[in-house]
């Protein structure tokens, strides 16, 4: 039985680049959502409507941990 890293290192380069592209697109999408959450939270907080600030913070922290988990699946460089 092989581990994830061993199977990934033995994969064809096309599969590795496809995996990397998909993960990078997901990371960019998640960072875009985090920026939107920051913008909406700050905009509402400046208008003295603090009801959205805490849920936006919780959502942003959840997306941060998802992004950290996605970084594990990025392929390592071939040497």
MIMI-219757 format. One record per residue: x, y, z of N, C-alpha, C, CB in turn; residue in three letters. Coordinates in Angstrom, 2 decimals. Glycine has a CB too. Example, Ala and Ser with C-alpha at 12.3 -4.5 7.8 and 13.67 -1.06 7.14 Angstrom:
// residues 2
<nxx=13.19 nyy=-5.69 nzz=7.80 caxx=12.30 cayy=-4.50 cazz=7.80 cxx=13.20 cyy=-3.30 czz=7.80 cbxx=11.31 cbyy=-4.47 cbzz=9.05 code=ala>
<nxx=12.85 nyy=-2.25 nzz=7.08 caxx=13.67 cayy=-1.06 cazz=7.14 cxx=12.90 cyy=0.03 czz=7.87 cbxx=14.08 cbyy=-0.60 cbzz=5.72 code=ser>
// end
This chain:
// residues 79
<nxx=0.84 nyy=-1.17 nzz=0.00 caxx=0.00 cayy=0.00 cazz=0.00 cxx=0.89 cyy=1.24 czz=0.00 cbxx=-0.96 cbyy=0.00 cbzz=1.22 code=unk>
<nxx=0.61 nyy=2.15 nzz=-0.91 caxx=1.46 cayy=3.34 cazz=-1.02 cxx=0.83 cyy=4.52 czz=-0.30 cbxx=1.69 cbyy=3.69 cbzz=-2.50 code=unk>
<nxx=1.67 nyy=5.43 nzz=0.09 caxx=1.19 cayy=6.64 cazz=0.73 cxx=0.82 cyy=7.66 czz=-0.33 cbxx=2.25 cbyy=7.21 cbzz=1.70 code=unk>
<nxx=0.21 nyy=8.74 nzz=0.10 caxx=-0.21 cayy=9.77 cazz=-0.84 cxx=1.00 cyy=10.40 czz=-1.53 cbxx=-1.02 cbyy=10.86 cbzz=-0.12 code=unk>
<nxx=2.04 nyy=10.70 nzz=-0.78 caxx=3.22 cayy=11.36 cazz=-1.35 cxx=3.94 cyy=10.44 czz=-2.34 cbxx=4.19 cbyy=11.79 cbzz=-0.25 code=unk>
<nxx=4.04 nyy=9.16 nzz=-2.02 caxx=4.71 cayy=8.23 cazz=-2.93 cxx=3.92 cyy=8.10 czz=-4.24 cbxx=4.88 cbyy=6.84 cbzz=-2.26 code=unk>
<nxx=2.60 nyy=7.99 nzz=-4.14 caxx=1.77 cayy=7.89 cazz=-5.34 cxx=1.85 cyy=9.17 czz=-6.15 cbxx=0.32 cbyy=7.59 cbzz=-4.96 code=unk>
<nxx=1.93 nyy=10.30 nzz=-5.47 caxx=2.01 cayy=11.57 cazz=-6.18 cxx=3.35 cyy=11.72 czz=-6.89 cbxx=1.80 cbyy=12.73 cbzz=-5.20 code=unk>
<nxx=4.41 nyy=11.25 nzz=-6.28 caxx=5.72 cayy=11.37 cazz=-6.91 cxx=5.87 cyy=10.42 czz=-8.09 cbxx=6.82 cbyy=11.11 cbzz=-5.90 code=unk>
<nxx=5.11 nyy=9.35 nzz=-8.11 caxx=5.18 cayy=8.39 cazz=-9.22 cxx=4.18 cyy=8.70 czz=-10.32 cbxx=4.94 cbyy=6.99 cbzz=-8.70 code=unk>
<nxx=3.33 nyy=9.69 nzz=-10.12 caxx=2.31 cayy=10.03 cazz=-11.10 cxx=2.94 cyy=10.67 czz=-12.33 cbxx=1.27 cbyy=10.98 cbzz=-10.48 code=unk>
<nxx=2.22 nyy=10.60 nzz=-13.43 caxx=2.65 cayy=11.22 cazz=-14.67 cxx=2.69 cyy=12.74 czz=-14.49 cbxx=1.71 cbyy=10.83 cbzz=-15.85 code=unk>
<nxx=3.66 nyy=13.42 nzz=-15.10 caxx=3.75 cayy=14.88 cazz=-14.93 cxx=2.48 cyy=15.63 czz=-15.34 cbxx=4.91 cbyy=15.40 cbzz=-15.73 code=unk>
<nxx=1.75 nyy=15.13 nzz=-16.32 caxx=0.50 cayy=15.80 cazz=-16.71 cxx=-0.53 cyy=15.77 czz=-15.59 cbxx=-0.09 cbyy=15.16 cbzz=-17.98 code=unk>
<nxx=-0.60 nyy=14.63 nzz=-14.89 caxx=-1.53 cayy=14.54 cazz=-13.77 cxx=-1.10 cyy=15.45 czz=-12.63 cbxx=-1.63 cbyy=13.09 cbzz=-13.26 code=unk>
<nxx=0.18 nyy=15.55 nzz=-12.42 caxx=0.69 cayy=16.40 cazz=-11.36 cxx=0.40 cyy=17.87 czz=-11.65 cbxx=2.18 cbyy=16.19 cbzz=-11.17 code=unk>
<nxx=0.59 nyy=18.28 nzz=-12.89 caxx=0.33 cayy=19.68 cazz=-13.23 cxx=-1.16 cyy=19.99 czz=-13.21 cbxx=0.92 cbyy=20.02 cbzz=-14.61 code=unk>
<nxx=-2.00 nyy=19.03 nzz=-13.56 caxx=-3.44 cayy=19.23 cazz=-13.49 cxx=-3.88 cyy=19.38 czz=-12.04 cbxx=-4.18 cbyy=18.07 cbzz=-14.15 code=unk>
<nxx=-3.32 nyy=18.56 nzz=-11.17 caxx=-3.62 cayy=18.65 cazz=-9.74 cxx=-3.17 cyy=20.00 czz=-9.18 cbxx=-2.95 cbyy=17.51 cbzz=-8.97 code=unk>
<nxx=-1.99 nyy=20.44 nzz=-9.57 caxx=-1.47 cayy=21.71 cazz=-9.09 cxx=-2.35 cyy=22.87 czz=-9.58 cbxx=-0.03 cbyy=21.91 cbzz=-9.55 code=unk>
<nxx=-2.76 nyy=22.84 nzz=-10.83 caxx=-3.61 cayy=23.89 cazz=-11.37 cxx=-4.94 cyy=23.95 czz=-10.64 cbxx=-3.83 cbyy=23.68 cbzz=-12.86 code=unk>
<nxx=-5.56 nyy=22.81 nzz=-10.37 caxx=-6.84 cayy=22.78 cazz=-9.68 cxx=-6.70 cyy=23.33 czz=-8.26 cbxx=-7.40 cbyy=21.36 cbzz=-9.64 code=unk>
<nxx=-5.64 nyy=22.98 nzz=-7.57 caxx=-5.45 cayy=23.46 cazz=-6.20 cxx=-5.18 cyy=24.96 czz=-6.19 cbxx=-4.29 cbyy=22.71 cbzz=-5.53 code=unk>
<nxx=-4.40 nyy=25.44 nzz=-7.14 caxx=-4.12 cayy=26.88 cazz=-7.21 cxx=-5.38 cyy=27.67 czz=-7.51 cbxx=-3.05 cbyy=27.17 cbzz=-8.27 code=unk>
<nxx=-6.24 nyy=27.15 nzz=-8.39 caxx=-7.51 cayy=27.83 cazz=-8.69 cxx=-8.39 cyy=27.88 czz=-7.44 cbxx=-8.25 cbyy=27.11 cbzz=-9.86 code=unk>
<nxx=-8.46 nyy=26.77 nzz=-6.70 caxx=-9.23 cayy=26.76 cazz=-5.45 cxx=-8.68 cyy=27.74 czz=-4.43 cbxx=-9.26 cbyy=25.36 cbzz=-4.86 code=unk>
<nxx=-7.35 nyy=27.82 nzz=-4.33 caxx=-6.74 cayy=28.76 cazz=-3.39 cxx=-7.05 cyy=30.20 czz=-3.78 cbxx=-5.24 cbyy=28.54 cbzz=-3.34 code=unk>
<nxx=-6.96 nyy=30.51 nzz=-5.06 caxx=-7.28 cayy=31.87 cazz=-5.52 cxx=-8.74 cyy=32.21 czz=-5.26 cbxx=-6.96 cbyy=32.01 cbzz=-7.02 code=unk>
<nxx=-9.63 nyy=31.25 nzz=-5.50 caxx=-11.06 cayy=31.47 cazz=-5.24 cxx=-11.31 cyy=31.70 czz=-3.75 cbxx=-11.88 cbyy=30.27 cbzz=-5.73 code=unk>
<nxx=-10.67 nyy=30.90 nzz=-2.91 caxx=-10.86 cayy=31.06 cazz=-1.46 cxx=-10.29 cyy=32.39 czz=-0.96 cbxx=-10.20 cbyy=29.91 cbzz=-0.72 code=unk>
<nxx=-9.16 nyy=32.81 nzz=-1.47 caxx=-8.59 cayy=34.10 cazz=-1.06 cxx=-9.49 cyy=35.24 czz=-1.53 cbxx=-7.16 cbyy=34.28 cbzz=-1.62 code=unk>
<nxx=-10.08 nyy=35.11 nzz=-2.70 caxx=-11.02 cayy=36.12 cazz=-3.18 cxx=-12.24 cyy=36.21 czz=-2.27 cbxx=-11.46 cbyy=35.79 cbzz=-4.62 code=unk>
<nxx=-12.75 nyy=35.07 nzz=-1.83 caxx=-13.88 cayy=35.07 cazz=-0.89 cxx=-13.47 cyy=35.69 czz=0.43 cbxx=-14.41 cbyy=33.63 cbzz=-0.67 code=unk>
<nxx=-12.25 nyy=35.43 nzz=0.89 caxx=-11.78 cayy=36.03 cazz=2.13 cxx=-11.68 cyy=37.56 czz=2.01 cbxx=-10.41 cbyy=35.45 cbzz=2.53 code=unk>
<nxx=-11.21 nyy=38.04 nzz=0.88 caxx=-11.13 cayy=39.49 cazz=0.66 cxx=-12.53 cyy=40.10 czz=0.65 cbxx=-10.39 cbyy=39.80 cbzz=-0.66 code=unk>
<nxx=-13.48 nyy=39.40 nzz=0.04 caxx=-14.85 cayy=39.89 cazz=0.03 cxx=-15.42 cyy=39.92 czz=1.45 cbxx=-15.73 cbyy=39.00 cbzz=-0.87 code=unk>
<nxx=-15.14 nyy=38.88 nzz=2.25 caxx=-15.60 cayy=38.86 cazz=3.63 cxx=-14.98 cyy=40.00 czz=4.43 cbxx=-15.27 cbyy=37.52 cbzz=4.29 code=unk>
<nxx=-13.70 nyy=40.26 nzz=4.22 caxx=-13.04 cayy=41.36 cazz=4.91 cxx=-13.67 cyy=42.69 czz=4.52 cbxx=-11.54 cbyy=41.37 cbzz=4.59 code=unk>
<nxx=-13.91 nyy=42.88 nzz=3.24 caxx=-14.50 cayy=44.12 cazz=2.75 cxx=-15.90 cyy=44.32 czz=3.33 cbxx=-14.56 cbyy=44.12 cbzz=1.22 code=unk>
<nxx=-16.73 nyy=43.28 nzz=3.28 caxx=-18.10 cayy=43.44 cazz=3.78 cxx=-18.12 cyy=43.60 czz=5.30 cbxx=-18.96 cbyy=42.23 cbzz=3.37 code=unk>
<nxx=-17.25 nyy=42.90 nzz=6.01 caxx=-17.19 cayy=43.05 cazz=7.46 cxx=-16.75 cyy=44.44 czz=7.87 cbxx=-16.26 cbyy=42.03 cbzz=8.05 code=unk>
<nxx=-15.71 nyy=44.96 nzz=7.22 caxx=-15.23 cayy=46.30 cazz=7.55 cxx=-16.23 cyy=47.37 czz=7.14 cbxx=-13.90 cbyy=46.56 cbzz=6.88 code=unk>
<nxx=-16.86 nyy=47.20 nzz=6.00 caxx=-17.84 cayy=48.18 cazz=5.53 cxx=-19.02 cyy=48.25 czz=6.49 cbxx=-18.31 cbyy=47.82 cbzz=4.12 code=unk>
<nxx=-19.50 nyy=47.11 nzz=6.94 caxx=-20.62 cayy=47.11 cazz=7.89 cxx=-20.19 cyy=47.61 czz=9.26 cbxx=-21.20 cbyy=45.72 cbzz=8.01 code=unk>
<nxx=-18.97 nyy=47.31 nzz=9.67 caxx=-18.50 cayy=47.80 cazz=10.98 cxx=-18.35 cyy=49.31 czz=10.97 cbxx=-17.17 cbyy=47.14 cbzz=11.35 code=unk>
<nxx=-17.92 nyy=49.88 nzz=9.85 caxx=-17.79 cayy=51.34 cazz=9.76 cxx=-19.14 cyy=52.03 czz=9.74 cbxx=-17.00 cbyy=51.71 cbzz=8.52 code=unk>
<nxx=-20.19 nyy=51.31 nzz=9.33 caxx=-21.54 cayy=51.87 cazz=9.35 cxx=-22.25 cyy=51.56 czz=10.66 cbxx=-22.36 cbyy=51.33 cbzz=8.17 code=unk>
<nxx=-21.49 nyy=51.13 nzz=11.67 caxx=-22.01 cayy=50.82 cazz=13.01 cxx=-23.01 cyy=49.67 czz=12.98 cbxx=-22.67 cbyy=52.04 cbzz=13.62 code=unk>
<nxx=-22.85 nyy=48.76 nzz=12.04 caxx=-23.65 cayy=47.54 cazz=11.96 cxx=-22.71 cyy=46.37 czz=12.21 cbxx=-24.39 cbyy=47.41 cbzz=10.56 code=unk>
<nxx=-22.51 nyy=46.06 nzz=13.47 caxx=-21.50 cayy=45.08 cazz=13.83 cxx=-22.02 cyy=43.64 czz=13.80 cbxx=-20.96 cbyy=45.39 cbzz=15.20 code=unk>
<nxx=-23.21 nyy=43.43 nzz=13.33 caxx=-23.81 cayy=42.09 cazz=13.29 cxx=-23.14 cyy=41.15 czz=12.30 cbxx=-25.26 cbyy=42.19 cbzz=12.95 code=unk>
<nxx=-22.52 nyy=41.68 nzz=11.28 caxx=-21.90 cayy=40.84 cazz=10.25 cxx=-20.42 cyy=40.60 czz=10.51 cbxx=-22.09 cbyy=41.47 cbzz=8.89 code=unk>
<nxx=-19.80 nyy=41.39 nzz=11.39 caxx=-18.35 cayy=41.31 cazz=11.58 cxx=-17.93 cyy=39.96 czz=12.15 cbxx=-17.88 cbyy=42.42 cbzz=12.50 code=unk>
<nxx=-18.61 nyy=39.47 nzz=13.16 caxx=-18.21 cayy=38.20 cazz=13.78 cxx=-18.45 cyy=37.01 czz=12.85 cbxx=-18.97 cbyy=37.99 cbzz=15.08 code=unk>
<nxx=-19.60 nyy=36.88 nzz=12.18 caxx=-19.76 cayy=35.77 cazz=11.22 cxx=-18.75 cyy=35.84 czz=10.06 cbxx=-21.17 cbyy=35.76 cbzz=10.67 code=unk>
<nxx=-18.41 nyy=37.05 nzz=9.62 caxx=-17.41 cayy=37.18 cazz=8.56 cxx=-16.04 cyy=36.71 czz=9.05 cbxx=-17.33 cbyy=38.64 cbzz=8.06 code=unk>
<nxx=-15.73 nyy=37.03 nzz=10.31 caxx=-14.46 cayy=36.58 cazz=10.90 cxx=-14.43 cyy=35.05 czz=10.99 cbxx=-14.27 cbyy=37.20 cbzz=12.29 code=unk>
<nxx=-15.50 nyy=34.44 nzz=11.47 caxx=-15.57 cayy=32.98 cazz=11.59 cxx=-15.44 cyy=32.33 czz=10.21 cbxx=-16.88 cbyy=32.55 cbzz=12.27 code=unk>
<nxx=-16.12 nyy=32.87 nzz=9.22 caxx=-16.02 cayy=32.34 cazz=7.86 cxx=-14.61 cyy=32.48 czz=7.30 cbxx=-16.99 cbyy=33.05 cbzz=6.94 code=unk>
<nxx=-13.97 nyy=33.59 nzz=7.57 caxx=-12.62 cayy=33.81 cazz=7.08 cxx=-11.63 cyy=32.85 czz=7.74 cbxx=-12.19 cbyy=35.25 cbzz=7.32 code=unk>
<nxx=-11.80 nyy=32.60 nzz=9.03 caxx=-10.92 cayy=31.65 cazz=9.72 cxx=-11.13 cyy=30.24 czz=9.18 cbxx=-11.19 cbyy=31.68 cbzz=11.25 code=unk>
<nxx=-12.38 nyy=29.87 nzz=8.91 caxx=-12.66 cayy=28.55 cazz=8.34 cxx=-12.01 cyy=28.40 czz=6.96 cbxx=-14.18 cbyy=28.31 cbzz=8.24 code=unk>
<nxx=-12.11 nyy=29.43 nzz=6.14 caxx=-11.49 cayy=29.39 cazz=4.81 cxx=-9.97 cyy=29.34 czz=4.93 cbxx=-11.91 cbyy=30.60 cbzz=3.97 code=unk>
<nxx=-9.40 nyy=30.02 nzz=5.93 caxx=-7.97 cayy=29.96 cazz=6.15 cxx=-7.52 cyy=28.53 czz=6.43 cbxx=-7.57 cbyy=30.88 cbzz=7.30 code=unk>
<nxx=-8.25 nyy=27.82 nzz=7.30 caxx=-7.87 cayy=26.45 cazz=7.61 cxx=-8.06 cyy=25.52 czz=6.40 cbxx=-8.68 cbyy=25.93 cbzz=8.80 code=unk>
<nxx=-9.07 nyy=25.80 nzz=5.59 caxx=-9.26 cayy=25.02 cazz=4.36 cxx=-8.07 cyy=25.24 czz=3.43 cbxx=-10.59 cbyy=25.40 cbzz=3.64 code=unk>
<nxx=-7.61 nyy=26.49 nzz=3.30 caxx=-6.46 cayy=26.79 cazz=2.45 cxx=-5.20 cyy=26.11 czz=2.98 cbxx=-6.24 cbyy=28.29 cbzz=2.36 code=unk>
<nxx=-5.02 nyy=26.09 nzz=4.29 caxx=-3.86 cayy=25.40 cazz=4.87 cxx=-3.91 cyy=23.90 czz=4.57 cbxx=-3.78 cbyy=25.63 cbzz=6.39 code=unk>
<nxx=-5.10 nyy=23.32 nzz=4.62 caxx=-5.24 cayy=21.90 cazz=4.31 cxx=-4.98 cyy=21.64 czz=2.83 cbxx=-6.64 cbyy=21.41 cbzz=4.69 code=unk>
<nxx=-5.39 nyy=22.56 nzz=1.96 caxx=-5.15 cayy=22.38 cazz=0.52 cxx=-3.67 cyy=22.46 czz=0.18 cbxx=-5.92 cbyy=23.44 cbzz=-0.27 code=unk>
<nxx=-2.90 nyy=23.20 nzz=0.93 caxx=-1.47 cayy=23.31 cazz=0.66 cxx=-0.76 cyy=21.97 czz=0.82 cbxx=-0.84 cbyy=24.34 cbzz=1.58 code=unk>
<nxx=-1.32 nyy=21.07 nzz=1.63 caxx=-0.73 cayy=19.74 cazz=1.80 cxx=-0.74 cyy=18.97 czz=0.48 cbxx=-1.48 cbyy=18.95 cbzz=2.89 code=unk>
<nxx=-1.75 nyy=19.19 nzz=-0.33 caxx=-1.92 cayy=18.41 cazz=-1.56 cxx=-1.14 cyy=18.97 czz=-2.76 cbxx=-3.37 cbyy=18.35 cbzz=-1.92 code=unk>
<nxx=-0.46 nyy=20.10 nzz=-2.58 caxx=0.37 cayy=20.59 cazz=-3.68 cxx=1.53 cyy=19.63 czz=-3.94 cbxx=0.90 cbyy=22.00 cbzz=-3.37 code=unk>
<nxx=1.80 nyy=19.31 nzz=-5.18 caxx=2.89 cayy=18.40 cazz=-5.48 cxx=4.26 cyy=19.02 czz=-5.12 cbxx=2.86 cbyy=18.01 cbzz=-6.96 code=unk>
<nxx=5.16 nyy=18.19 nzz=-4.67 caxx=6.51 cayy=18.65 cazz=-4.39 cxx=7.29 cyy=18.70 czz=-5.68 cbxx=7.22 cbyy=17.75 cbzz=-3.35 code=unk>
<nxx=8.35 nyy=19.49 nzz=-5.68 caxx=9.14 cayy=19.62 cazz=-6.90 cxx=9.92 cyy=18.34 czz=-7.17 cbxx=10.10 cbyy=20.81 cbzz=-6.79 code=unk>
<nxx=10.11 nyy=18.05 nzz=-8.45 caxx=10.88 cayy=16.88 cazz=-8.84 cxx=12.34 cyy=17.28 czz=-8.94 cbxx=10.37 cbyy=16.30 cbzz=-10.19 code=unk>
<nxx=13.20 nyy=16.50 nzz=-8.34 caxx=14.63 cayy=16.79 cazz=-8.37 cxx=15.37 cyy=15.71 czz=-9.09 cbxx=15.19 cbyy=16.95 cbzz=-6.99 code=unk>
// end
